[in-house]
């Protein structure tokens, strides 16, 4: 490689002494090529392929016609791609998917034909999303505290956490005896309201919890229950007067982590019908005073909506290309999308490789193209007349706008008229200035769907100062796109069609003579040149966080007037029985014939007969007497 440097330095140094000063500056810029080439060689020997690519790229810019530099640059890119791929696999094996994804994307960028890197990018994104979707048990101390507190009942109103055995089945037993048996089994006290009326019933309580069993009995007998003291349950007839008599109100404060405070207040007022609630802006909390049932419904509703939003990363690339290139390539940009960025290639339809003779006899049917829009996009991007206007990576939450501004702010005067004195005519001009963003303005609002699609509300504006108009006020050239598109996770979409015509006048003539005043016009001529440019926009959304939902958030729950607080689902069966005609007082009046024997409790005088709440009756039930 040392001979290469001597070949580049000797002849060119001698030539500089023989040529004029006009070419001296041009050749001076090429003098850095051997230095950059040598730096790239040293970096490649150290296996620092990233720095080698930078050095070789500088050398290629200085000498773009050198074939050897192009070869070593391509070799460095292939080696760097393999190096990043190996590093990404090590990181993915350790569970650091975020860093591994960056390495895989670098490997794919350096070598777009690397199928292993493309597969690794796709699999790592899937693993990263799966990791984000799994609920983390090891939350912060505050998250764990709030989660435990939401599941706890009000202090002093706890019930034993017991599950009834398989032998708890009652057939044609009085409701008072059923409740008394449950209380003895659970180790609690049961109190009956003076107007409570025992009714016969059959009920299967096998495998039920204590609250769900009490709820089932209450619904079947037209009653409700309340925890009125520690380990004490009071059973009351379900009437409006008794509801007001036994109704209790509790106060609870909910601390929100993700939900909007105002939206949550409106939701609780409409859905739960909570009236006495107040926001606490300083701590992003809500305090509610209401019945235990509504407090429980509010707790479950807040737990279901207080979730972190989905997050989306959007890769945006904005190119300004020469319109004539579209005609040369014969395309109109319209892409159905690709799973992993922009790709595209040309292949030979000859399995098993090609011989030299086959290569010279290729026909039209032997060459096929894949993903033509992506291939054209890469051709346009590599064109020397193409300018990259912006290439940001925007990360935002679902439903929140992401903005990017590139350029400058230009003051635009605005004149208003005001009266000189109070009540006078508006004749005094007042000038104020507003600033307009000139350059590239990007506004994108994503919306993540449950099927891994992402809707993007896009507004792109490319503007520039065209000149000055009336009174020296600036005029602007503006090209804008406002649209809404729906793409799959990782799908790339191309938008184009913002055409702009640039006209300029070029003075051509004999150097030196055309600059002579007056006479120079004889040796020069003016030519008008028109150039059409187009703006190509590439958008690639990637979902990095999904909405964290579980089955409990999706299950419906009772929010009406239930039997008691926090009643769970009842798994047994209830068969209410008709009330028999009144009989003369007997020692065993509450137990119909054939019922299970229970110890007799002190009798309570009954004021009136309260019929049980009507449920789906058994086949052909007898009509209860009035």
C-alpha positions in Angstrom: 0.0 0.0 0.0 3.0 2.3 0.3 3.5 2.2 -3.4 -0.1 3.6 -3.8 0.9 6.7 -1.8 4.0 7.3 -3.8 2.1 7.0 -7.1 -0.5 9.5 -5.9 2.1 12.0 -4.5 4.9 12.1 -7.1 3.3 12.7 -10.5 0.7 15.0 -9.0 3.3 17.1 -7.2 5.3 17.5 -10.4 2.1 18.4 -12.4 1.3 21.2 -9.9 4.5 22.9 -10.8 3.6 22.9 -14.5 -0.1 24.0 -14.4 -1.5 27.4 -13.7 -2.9 28.8 -10.5 -6.5 28.1 -11.6 -6.2 24.4 -11.0 -4.0 24.7 -7.9 -6.8 25.0 -5.4 -8.7 22.0 -6.9 -5.6 19.7 -6.7 -4.9 20.9 -3.1 -8.2 19.4 -2.0 -7.2 16.1 -3.4 -4.0 16.1 -1.4 -5.9 14.8 1.6 -7.0 11.6 -0.1 -3.9 9.5 0.7 -4.0 10.6 4.4 -7.6 9.6 4.7 -6.9 6.4 2.9 -4.1 5.6 5.3 -6.2 6.4 8.4 -8.9 4.0 7.1 -6.3 1.2 6.6 -5.0 1.6 10.1 -8.5 1.5 11.5 -9.4 -1.6 9.5 -6.3 -3.3 10.8 -7.4 -2.6 14.4 -10.9 -4.0 13.4 -12.3 -0.5 14.1 -14.5 -0.7 11.0 -16.8 2.2 11.9 -13.8 4.6 11.8 -12.5 2.9 8.7 -15.8 3.7 6.9 -15.6 7.3 7.9 -12.0 7.6 6.7 -12.7 5.8 3.4 -15.8 7.9 2.8 -13.7 11.1 3.1 -11.2 9.6 0.7 -14.0 8.8 -1.8 -15.5 12.3 -1.5 -12.0 13.7 -2.4 -11.5 11.3 -5.2 -14.8 9.8 -6.4 -13.4 8.1 -9.5 -11.0 5.9 -7.6 -12.2 2.3 -8.0 -9.9 1.0 -5.3 -11.4 3.3 -2.6 -14.9 2.1 -3.6 -13.8 -1.5 -3.1 -12.2 -1.0 0.3 -15.2 1.1 1.5 -17.6 -1.6 0.5 -15.4 -4.2 2.2 -15.4 -2.1 5.4 -19.1 -1.8 5.4 -19.6 -5.5 5.1 -17.2 -6.2 7.9 -18.8 -3.5 10.1 -22.2 -5.0 9.4 -21.1 -8.4 10.5 -19.4 -6.9 13.6 -22.6 -5.0 14.7 -24.7 -8.2 14.0 -22.5 -10.2 16.4 -22.5 -7.5 19.0 -26.3 -7.3 18.8 -26.7 -11.1 19.3 -24.5 -10.9 22.5 -26.7 -8.0 23.8 -29.9 -9.8 22.9 -28.7 -12.9 24.7 -28.2 -10.8 27.9 -31.7 -9.4 27.6 -30.8 -5.8 26.7 -33.1 -5.7 23.7 -33.0 -1.9 23.3 -29.2 -1.8 22.7 -29.4 -5.0 20.6 -32.0 -3.4 18.3 -29.7 -0.5 17.7 -26.8 -2.8 16.7 -29.1 -4.8 14.4 -30.4 -1.7 12.7 -26.8 -0.5 12.1 -25.9 -3.8 10.6 -28.9 -3.6 8.3 -28.1 0.0 7.3 -24.5 -0.9 6.4 -25.6 -3.9 4.5 -29.2 -3.9 3.3 -28.8 -7.3 1.7 -28.0 -8.9 5.0 -30.9 -11.3 5.6 -29.7 -12.3 9.0 -29.7 -8.7 10.2 -33.2 -8.2 8.8 -34.5 -11.2 10.7 -32.7 -10.1 13.8 -34.4 -6.7 13.7 -37.8 -8.2 13.3 -37.4 -10.7 16.1 -35.8 -8.2 18.5 -38.7 -5.8 18.0 -41.1 -8.6 18.7 -39.2 -9.6 21.9 -39.0 -5.9 23.0 -42.7 -5.4 22.6 -43.4 -8.7 24.5 -41.2 -7.5 27.3 -43.0 -4.2 27.5 -46.4 -5.9 27.4 -45.7 -8.2 30.4 -46.9 -6.7 33.6 -43.9 -6.1 35.9 -44.4 -7.5 39.4 -41.3 -5.7 40.7 -42.8 -2.1 40.6 -41.7 0.8 42.6 -42.5 1.0 46.3 -45.2 3.5 45.7 -46.8 1.4 42.9 -46.8 -1.6 45.2 -48.4 0.4 48.0 -51.2 1.8 45.9 -51.9 -1.7 44.4 -52.2 -3.3 47.9 -54.3 -0.5 49.2 -56.8 -0.8 46.4 -57.4 -4.4 47.3 -57.9 -3.8 51.0 -61.4 -3.3 52.5 -62.1 -0.4 54.8 -60.5 -0.7 58.2 -62.8 -2.4 60.8 -65.1 -3.7 58.1 -63.1 -6.8 57.1 -64.7 -10.2 56.6 -62.8 -13.5 57.1 -61.3 -14.9 53.9 -63.0 -18.3 53.9 -64.3 -20.6 51.2 -67.3 -22.8 52.0 -66.8 -26.5 51.8 -68.6 -28.9 49.4 -71.1 -29.9 52.2 -72.8 -26.5 52.4 -76.1 -27.2 50.7 -79.4 -26.1 52.1 -82.7 -27.5 51.0 -86.0 -25.9 52.0 -84.4 -24.2 55.0 -85.3 -20.9 56.5 -83.2 -17.9 55.4 -82.5 -17.0 59.1 -81.1 -20.5 59.8 -79.0 -20.4 56.6 -77.4 -17.1 57.6 -76.9 -18.3 61.2 -75.1 -21.4 60.0 -72.9 -19.3 57.7 -72.0 -17.0 60.6 -71.0 -19.9 62.8 -68.9 -21.5 60.1 -67.1 -18.2 59.3 -66.7 -17.2 63.0 -68.6 -13.9 62.7 -71.7 -12.5 64.4 -75.0 -12.1 62.5 -77.6 -9.5 63.5 -81.1 -9.3 62.0 -83.1 -6.1 61.7 -86.4 -6.2 63.7 -88.4 -6.2 60.5 -86.4 -9.1 59.0 -88.7 -11.9 57.8 -87.3 -15.5 57.4 -88.4 -17.2 54.2 -87.8 -20.7 53.1 -85.2 -21.3 50.4 -82.9 -23.9 48.8 -79.4 -22.8 48.0 -76.1 -24.4 47.0 -73.1 -22.6 48.4 -70.3 -25.1 47.7 -67.0 -23.4 46.9 -68.3 -19.8 47.5 -66.6 -17.1 49.5 -68.4 -15.5 52.4 -69.2 -12.2 50.7 -70.5 -13.9 47.5 -72.7 -16.2 49.7 -74.2 -13.3 51.6 -74.9 -11.5 48.3 -76.6 -14.6 46.9 -78.8 -15.0 49.9 -79.6 -11.3 50.0 -80.7 -11.2 46.3 -82.9 -14.3 46.8 -84.6 -13.0 50.0 -85.0 -9.3 49.1 -82.6 -8.1 51.7 -79.2 -6.4 51.9 -76.4 -6.7 54.5 -73.9 -4.4 56.0 -70.7 -4.8 58.1 -71.7 -2.7 61.1 -68.8 -3.6 63.4 -65.7 -5.8 63.3 -66.7 -9.3 62.4 -70.4 -8.4 62.6 -72.9 -8.5 59.8 -76.4 -7.0 59.9 -79.1 -8.3 57.6 -81.9 -5.8 56.7 -85.0 -5.9 54.4 -84.3 -4.1 51.2 -86.6 -1.1 51.3 -85.9 2.6 50.5 -86.4 3.5 54.2 -84.0 0.9 55.4 -81.5 1.8 52.8 -81.5 5.4 54.1 -81.3 4.1 57.7 -78.4 1.9 57.2 -76.6 3.7 54.5 -73.0 4.6 55.3 -70.6 6.9 53.5 -66.8 6.6 53.3 -64.1 8.9 52.1 -61.3 7.6 49.9 -58.5 9.3 47.9 -57.2 7.9 44.6 -53.8 8.9 43.3 -53.6 8.9 39.5 -50.4 8.0 37.7 -51.3 8.1 34.0 -55.0 9.2 33.7 -55.9 12.8 33.1 -57.4 14.4 36.2 -60.2 16.3 34.5 -61.2 13.3 32.3 -61.3 11.0 35.3 -63.6 13.5 37.2 -66.0 13.6 34.4 -66.0 9.9 34.0 -66.8 9.3 37.7 -69.6 11.8 37.7 -71.3 10.2 34.6 -70.6 6.5 35.0 -70.5 6.0 38.8 -72.9 9.0 39.6 -70.4 10.3 42.2 -71.3 13.8 43.2 -69.2 14.7 46.2 -65.7 14.5 44.8 -62.9 17.0 44.5 -59.6 17.1 42.5 -56.2 17.6 44.2 -54.0 19.1 41.5 -50.8 19.2 43.5 -50.7 15.4 43.9 -52.8 14.5 40.8 -55.4 12.8 43.1 -59.2 12.7 43.6 -61.0 12.5 46.9 -64.5 10.9 46.9 -67.2 10.8 49.6 -69.9 8.3 48.8 -71.4 4.9 49.6 -69.2 1.9 49.9 -70.7 0.4 46.7 -69.9 3.5 44.6 -66.4 3.8 46.2 -65.7 0.2 45.2 -67.0 0.8 41.6 -64.9 4.0 41.4 -61.8 2.0 42.5 -62.3 -0.6 39.9 -63.0 2.0 37.2 -59.9 4.0 38.1 -57.7 0.9 38.1 -58.9 0.0 34.6 -58.3 3.5 33.0 -55.1 4.6 34.9 -52.8 2.9 32.4 -49.7 4.1 30.6 -50.3 5.1 27.0 -48.9 3.1 24.1 -45.7 4.6 22.7 -44.6 4.8 19.1 -41.3 5.7 17.5 -41.6 7.2 14.0 -38.7 7.3 11.6 -39.1 10.3 9.3 -36.9 11.0 6.3 -37.6 14.0 4.0 -35.7 14.2 0.7 -35.7 16.9 -2.0 -35.0 15.2 -5.3 -34.7 16.3 -8.9 -37.9 15.7 -10.7 -36.1 14.6 -13.9 -34.8 11.6 -11.9 -38.3 10.3 -11.6 -38.7 10.4 -15.4 -35.3 8.7 -15.9 -36.2 5.9 -13.5 -39.7 5.8 -14.8 -41.5 5.7 -11.5 -44.2 7.3 -9.4 -43.5 6.8 -5.7 -46.2 4.6 -4.1 -45.2 1.9 -1.7 -47.3 -0.9 -0.2 -44.8 -1.0 2.6 -42.1 -3.3 3.9 -41.8 -5.1 7.2 -38.2 -3.8 7.9 -37.6 -0.3 6.4 -36.7 0.2 2.8 -35.4 -2.7 0.8 -35.2 -3.7 -2.8 -32.9 -5.8 -5.1 -32.3 -7.1 -8.6 -31.8 -10.9 -8.9 -30.9 -13.3 -11.7 -33.4 -16.1 -12.3 -30.8 -18.8 -12.7 -30.6 -21.4 -9.9 -27.1 -22.8 -9.1 -25.2 -19.7 -10.3 -24.1 -18.4 -13.7 -21.3 -19.3 -16.0 -19.7 -16.6 -18.2 -21.4 -18.0 -21.3 -24.9 -17.8 -19.6 -24.1 -14.3 -18.4 -23.6 -13.1 -22.0 -26.9 -14.7 -23.1 -29.3 -13.3 -20.5 -32.7 -12.4 -21.7 -35.6 -10.3 -20.3 -37.1 -13.3 -18.5 -33.9 -14.0 -16.6 -33.9 -10.8 -14.6 -36.5 -10.0 -11.9 -37.0 -7.2 -9.4 -38.3 -7.3 -5.8 -39.8 -4.3 -4.0 -39.3 -1.8 -6.8 -40.4 1.3 -4.8 -37.8 0.6 -2.1 -35.2 0.0 -4.8 -36.0 3.3 -6.5 -35.9 5.1 -3.2 -32.4 3.9 -2.6 -31.4 5.0 -6.1 -32.8 8.5 -5.5 -31.2 8.7 -2.1 -27.8 7.9 -3.6 -28.2 10.5 -6.3 -25.8 13.5 -6.0 -28.6 16.0 -6.7 -30.7 14.6 -3.8 -30.8 16.7 -0.6 -31.8 15.3 2.9 -34.0 18.0 4.3 -34.6 16.2 7.6 -34.1 12.8 9.2 -35.5 12.8 12.7 -36.7 9.9 14.9 -39.7 11.0 16.8 -40.9 9.2 20.0 -44.3 10.1 21.4 -47.2 8.6 23.3 -50.5 7.4 21.7 -52.7 10.4 20.8 -50.1 13.1 21.6 -48.5 15.1 18.8 -44.8 15.0 18.0 -43.3 18.1 16.5 -39.9 18.9 14.8 -38.8 22.2 13.5 -35.8 22.7 11.3 -34.9 26.2 9.9 -35.3 29.7 11.2 -37.9 32.1 12.3 -38.6 35.1 10.0 -40.3 38.2 11.5 -43.4 39.2 9.6 -44.8 42.7 10.4 -48.5 43.2 11.2 -50.1 46.6 11.3 -53.2 47.5 13.4 -54.8 50.8 13.9 -55.8 52.3 17.2 -57.4 55.7 18.2 -55.2 58.5 19.3 -57.6 59.4 22.1 -60.3 57.6 23.8 -63.4 57.4 21.6 -61.5 58.7 18.6 -61.1 57.2 15.1 -58.7 54.3 14.6 -56.0 56.1 12.7 -52.8 55.6 14.6 -50.8 52.6 13.1 -49.3 50.2 15.5 -46.8 47.7 14.1 -46.2 44.3 15.7 -44.2 41.3 14.6 -45.0 37.6 14.5 -42.4 35.0 13.7 -43.0 32.4 11.1 -41.0 29.1 11.1 -39.3 28.8 7.7 -37.7 25.5 6.8 -39.0 22.1 7.6 -42.0 21.7 10.0 -43.1 18.2 10.9 -46.2 17.5 13.0 -47.3 13.8 13.6 -49.9 12.4 15.9 -50.0 8.6 16.2 -52.8 6.3 17.2 -51.9 2.7 18.0 -54.5 0.1 17.3 -55.0 -3.3 18.9 -54.1 -5.2 15.7 -50.6 -3.6 15.7 -51.6 -0.9 13.1 -50.7 2.7 13.7 -52.7 5.6 12.3 -50.6 8.7 11.6 -52.1 12.2 11.3 -49.3 13.8 9.3 -48.7 17.5 8.5 -45.4 18.3 6.7 -44.5 21.8 5.6 -41.4 22.8 3.6 -41.1 26.6 3.2 -38.5 29.1 2.3 -38.2 32.9 1.8 -38.9 33.6 -1.9 -38.0 37.3 -1.8 -39.6 40.6 -1.0 -42.9 42.0 -2.1 -44.8 45.2 -1.5 -43.0 47.6 0.9 -40.2 45.1 1.4 -42.4 42.5 3.1 -41.1 38.9 2.7 -42.8 36.4 0.5 -42.7 32.7 1.1 -42.6 29.5 -1.0 -44.5 26.7 0.8 -45.1 23.1 0.1 -47.3 21.1 2.6 -48.8 17.7 3.1 -51.7 17.1 5.4 -53.0 13.5 5.5 -53.9 10.5 7.7 -52.5 7.1 6.9 -52.7 3.7 8.6 -49.6 1.5 8.6 -48.7 -1.8 10.2 -46.0 -1.9 12.9 -42.6 -1.5 11.0 -44.3 -0.8 7.6 -42.7 2.0 5.5 -44.8 4.4 3.4 -43.5 6.8 0.8 -45.3 10.1 -0.1 -44.3 12.4 -2.9 -45.8 15.0 -5.3 -44.9 18.4 -3.8 -43.4 19.8 -7.0 -41.6 23.1 -7.2 -40.3 24.9 -10.2 -37.1 26.9 -9.8 -36.2 29.3 -12.6 -32.8 31.0 -12.8 -30.8 33.0 -15.4 -27.3 31.9 -16.1 -24.7 34.1 -17.8 -22.5 32.2 -20.2 -19.5 33.6 -22.2 -15.8 33.8 -22.7 -14.0 34.0 -19.3 -12.4 37.5 -18.9 -13.9 39.0 -22.0 -17.5 38.7 -20.8 -16.7 40.7 -17.7 -15.6 43.8 -19.6 -18.1 46.6 -19.0 -20.4 47.4 -22.0 -18.4 45.4 -24.5 -18.6 42.2 -22.4 -22.2 41.6 -23.5 -20.9 40.8 -27.0 -19.0 37.8 -25.7 -21.7 36.5 -23.4 -25.4 35.4 -23.4 -28.1 34.8 -20.9 -29.8 31.4 -20.6 -32.9 30.6 -18.5 -32.8 27.3 -16.8 -35.9 25.6 -15.1 -35.5 22.9 -12.6 -38.3 20.9 -11.0 -37.8 19.4 -7.6 -40.0 17.1 -5.6 -40.2 16.3 -1.9 -40.3 12.6 -0.9 -41.4 11.7 2.6 -40.7 8.3 4.2 -42.6 7.3 7.3 -42.0 4.1 9.4 -43.9 3.8 12.7 -42.7 1.2 15.3 -44.7 0.4 18.4 -42.4 0.1 21.4 -45.0 0.0 24.2 -48.5 -1.4 24.2 -51.4 -0.7 26.4 -51.0 -2.7 29.7 -54.3 -4.5 30.1 -55.2 -7.6 32.0 -58.4 -9.8 32.3 -59.5 -7.9 35.4 -59.6 -4.6 33.5 -61.9 -6.1 30.8 -64.3 -8.0 33.1 -67.6 -6.3 33.9 -68.6 -5.6 37.5 -71.7 -4.7 39.4 -72.1 -1.0 40.2 -75.7 -0.9 41.2 -77.4 -1.6 44.5 -75.9 -4.9 45.4 -76.2 -6.9 48.6 -73.0 -5.6 50.1 -69.6 -4.2 49.4 -67.1 -6.0 47.3 -69.3 -8.9 46.5 -67.7 -11.4 44.2 -69.3 -13.7 41.6 -71.5 -16.4 43.0 -70.9 -19.9 41.6 -73.7 -21.8 43.3 -77.4 -22.1 42.7 -80.4 -20.5 44.4 -84.0 -21.8 44.4 -86.4 -19.6 46.4 -89.5 -21.4 47.7 -93.0 -19.9 48.1 -94.2 -18.8 51.5 -96.7 -21.2 53.0 -100.0 -20.0 54.5 -99.8 -18.7 58.1 -100.1 -21.4 60.7 -100.7 -21.2 64.4 -97.5 -20.6 66.3 -95.5 -23.8 66.7 -92.2 -24.4 68.4 -90.5 -25.1 65.0 -92.4 -22.5 62.9 -89.4 -21.3 60.9 -88.3 -24.8 59.8 -90.6 -26.4 57.1 -91.0 -30.1 57.1 -88.0 -31.9 55.8 -85.6 -29.0 56.5 -82.2 -29.6 58.2 -82.4 -29.3 62.0 -80.8 -26.1 63.5 -80.7 -25.0 67.1 -83.5 -22.6 67.9 -82.7 -19.0 68.3 -84.7 -16.4 70.3 -87.8 -15.5 68.4 -88.3 -12.0 67.0 -91.9 -10.7 66.6 -92.7 -10.2 63.0 -94.6 -7.1 62.1 -95.6 -8.0 58.6 -95.0 -10.5 55.8 -92.4 -9.4 53.2 -92.6 -11.5 50.1 -89.2 -12.5 48.7 -87.8 -10.9 45.6 -89.0 -12.6 42.5 -86.4 -14.8 40.7 -86.8 -17.3 37.8 -89.3 -19.7 39.5 -89.2 -23.4 39.5 -91.5 -25.3 37.0 -95.2 -24.7 37.9 -94.7 -23.1 41.3 -97.8 -22.7 43.5 -99.2 -19.2 43.8 -98.3 -17.6 47.1 -101.2 -16.3 49.2 -101.7 -12.6 49.7 
